[in-house]
Amino acid sequence: MPTSTRPDLLLPAEPSQRALARELYALVARLPIISPHGHVDPALLAEDQPFPDPAQLLIVPDHYLTRMLFSQGVLPAELGVPTRDGTPVQTDGRRIWRRFAEHWHLFRGTPSRLWLEQTFTEVFGVDTRLSPQTADEVYDALAARLAEPDFRPRALFERFNIEVLATTESPLDDLGRHAKLAADGWGGPGGRVVTTFRPDNVVDLEFGDWAANVDRLGEITGEDTGTYAGYLAALRSRREAFIAAGATSSDHGHLTARTVDLGADAAALFDRARRGRAEPGDTEAFQAHMLLEFARMSLDDGLVMQLHPGAVRNHNRWLYARHGRDVGGDVPQVTEYVHALAPLLDAYGNDPRLRVVLYTLDEDTFTRELAPLAGGYAALLLGAPWWFLDSPEVLRRFRETVTETAGFYNTAGFVDDTRAFCSIPVRHDVARRIDAGFLARLVAEHRLPMDEAAETIVDLAYRLPKKVFKFGEFS
Ligand SMILES: [Zn+2]
């Protein structure tokens, strides 16, 4: 799905580099999409029902959008964001859309505007510029498209040319959607839609009902999760089930990057926590320890580990109290990697059988910490700029700050990390364009011959993520 309405979007403005960038971008514009990390609801593809109205599809679930309006005084309820206690919110898609369009100017210069505009034009073929005056016209045009069979999830998946899409599930998920996908020839090992093992809700002691979650983990697996040994056995068992559902990676969302091997103390900590007597510091220590346990499990079962530290969850307490998690109330914090990861790297960092993909919300660490680590340990690779950093500016700065020390081949390829299914091709397209511009500059400065730049951009867009996340071999 290459861009047609703005062919030079995001390519360098300088003419000689732009010409080179066009050539490089053309090599990858139509390549299949590898999406190894994201949060699309697998039910979408399992059930293949028509999408709801444009507001429910594009605005309500997108916390990048609702938080910006909230920062300017528009309440999430006015935009249809559900409440925890069931207090009614706006459900009329057209009203939500109009309210949003009144504030469209807030997104000038943001990646959200870019993604949404590209989604309108490239995915839906709607070229009318959004404004308060055109809100209804755009809404009606999008709604008409959503009613067509070609805009069902599976049809779009084909049109987007997605080769593989990974969703994210907790160990407590029964993977029923993935079973349905497998039955339809869409899922399972080597399938087009696979899952990812995300155990945060049974590893983070402060994650809501941790104890109840661990009980449930025991029920699902038939292991005694009253004991630490049983808990580990239960996690291993769920990983096997996830692998059978096509998973090739796990994902760990921690407050910090800290790792530690607690040894025999781990069981004592677990027992305390199970009795509701966790002590200050236990939450972080247990998560830090579990990363070593998960690394050991990975050595056995081959799951790639993704580590996503640095988000202070639910920083906006009011928002959390009213609307719960994942609605835009999270904020990044300073994240330290060099000392935090040392215990894990001491134990397994030089073992090429282990693969850890590191992400950050702290851009300062790219040059100082992450590139030197990934450039020096066999097990480490750098994940693409994520969440608050997934703008064209940071994608460009990522290449500028990590390539000198880590090169291209210690990076893991682009991840869209999105809940918004319709934005997937747009986001990958943005990354491909930025890489084309970066490589064009290397060619223009006589630092890289064109044929090697051409090979590199195909590697970055397609071969590398496929290899890193074990979706196939590097050819
Ligand atoms: Zn994610």
Residues whose N, C-alpha, C, O or C-beta is under 5 A from the ligand:
A	BS01	ZN	D417
